[in-house]
Amino acid sequence: MGDPRKLRKKWEGPGHPWDKTRLENELRLLGKFGLRNKKELWIAQTMARKIRHRARELLALPEDVRKKEEENLLKRLYSQGIVQSNAVLDDLLSINAEHILNRRLQTIVYQKGLAKTIYQARQMIVHGHIGINGRRVTSPGYLVKRSEEDLIDIISSSPFKRELEASQ
């Protein structure tokens, strides 16, 4: 299991830190998804890079070996909500950070209309007003699985829930 104080980094920073187009793109994504800092974006970029890398590895394997592993990878990514059900291995090569960021709890709370802005969605999650299947989740970066998407709601003890019920 290892020492909890010596965790591995989950992200890799950019190779060229002062590239103007990359900086502009990062700033646009930070605002669109309401991220706290660029580290959250770099985590998503690293996850997408690893998926693309795994897809390239599978494409290099012989057909008989590749089939089962390809099916497992596609099934896992479908359950995470990153790809559609009819996706093929070539579709994985076009995955980018936005696909990962769309699966964050913060983004889904905003898209479901539980919060008025993406920043309010983050605050509601961090303050413990949002839960999945009645279980409180306080991490805005939690990657929501496809099966959990419909179970996201405001916690019953939250004042937001009482306001919502009073307005109806």
N, C-alpha and C positions, 0 to 999 in steps of 0.2 A: 504494500500500500504506500509506503514511503512517508517521509516526514512532511506534515502538512504545511510547514513553513517554507518548504522548498518546492513550490509548484512550478510546473513548466509554463512557459509563456504560451498563450493561445493565439498569438498574433505575430506577424512580421510587419515592420514598418516599411515605408517606401524605399526603393533603392536610390532614387534621386529626390531628395527632400524639397528641392526648390523648383520643380517643374511647374510652370504656370498653369498649363491646362489641367494637370492632375489636381493642383490646389483649388482651382475654380470648381472642378467636378466634385471634390470632397466637400467644399463649402456648400454647394447646392444640395448634396445628399444629407449633410448635417441639418440643414434647415427643413428639408422635405420630411425627414423621418424623426426630427426632434431629438437628435442624439446629443449627449452631454459633452462628449469630446471625440477626437479623431480615433482614439483607441477602440471605441465601440465600432467604428466604421472599419478599422483595420482588422478586427476580429472577423467581421462578416466577409471581408475581402479574402482573408486567409482561408476561411471555410470554403468559399467558392473556388479558390485556387486548388485546394486539396481535392475537391470533387472533380474538377476538370483534369487534374493530374491522374486520378484513379481511372477516369474514363479513357484517357490516352493509354494507360497501362493495359487496360482490358482490350483495347483495339489492337494492341500489339500481340496479344496471345492468339494461339491457334483456335479455330472456330469451336471445336469440341470442348475445350477447357473453358473458353470464354462464356459460353451460353449460361451456365448455372450462376456464375459470379455476376454476370450482367443482370440477370433476373433479380438476384438478391439486392444489388445496388439500386436498381430502379424501384423495387418494392419499398425499400427503406426510404428513398427520397420521396416517393409518392405519399407514404404515411406521414412524413414530415411536412408535406404540402409544398415542397420545392418544385416538383414537376407534376405534369398532368398524367392521367392514367394511361394515355396512349403514347407516352414518350418512348423514344428509342435512345440508344447510346450516343448517337450523334448530337442529340438535343442537349446532353450534359456538357458538351464543349462550349455552349453559349451561355452557361450559367454565370451570373455576375453577382456582385454584392447586393444589388437591389432585390434579387430573388430571395436572398437570405433575410434582408431587412424587412421585407413584406411579411415575414412569418413571426416577427417579434410581437410580444404581447402588447407593447405600447402602440404599435401600428394597428393591430386588429381591434383594440379597444376604441381607437379613434374611428376606424372604418365602420364599426358597428353602431356608431353614434352614441356611445356611452359617455363620451367626452366631447366638448365643443371644439377643442384644439388638440393638436398632437402633444403640446406641452402640458395641457391639463390632463391628458391621458397618462403621461408620465407621472405627474404629481399624484393622481388618484391611485396609481399602482404602488408607488413608493410609500404612500400614507396608509396603505392597507385597505382600500375601499373596493378593490377588484379581486375576484376569486374565480377559480376554475372548478366547477362541480362542487361549490360550497367550500372549497379549500382556498384560503387566502394565499395569494402570490404577490410578493413585494419586489420582484425583479422585473424591470421593464424590458430587459434583454432576453427574457425567457422565450425560447422558441416553441411556439404553439404547434402541436401536432394536428393533423386534419381531423382526428376524432374528437379533439378537445375544443375545437373552434366554436361549436354551438353551445358549449357548457360555460362559456365566459359570461359573467354577469356581475352586477354590483352585490357585494356581501350584504346579507340581510340586516346586520347591525349597523350599517353605514347610514349616516344622515342623508346621503345622496339617495338612498333607496326610499327613505321616508318622504323626501321631497318629491320623488318621482311618483310615488303612490298617492300623495296628496294632490298633485296636479292632475291626476287622471280621474 
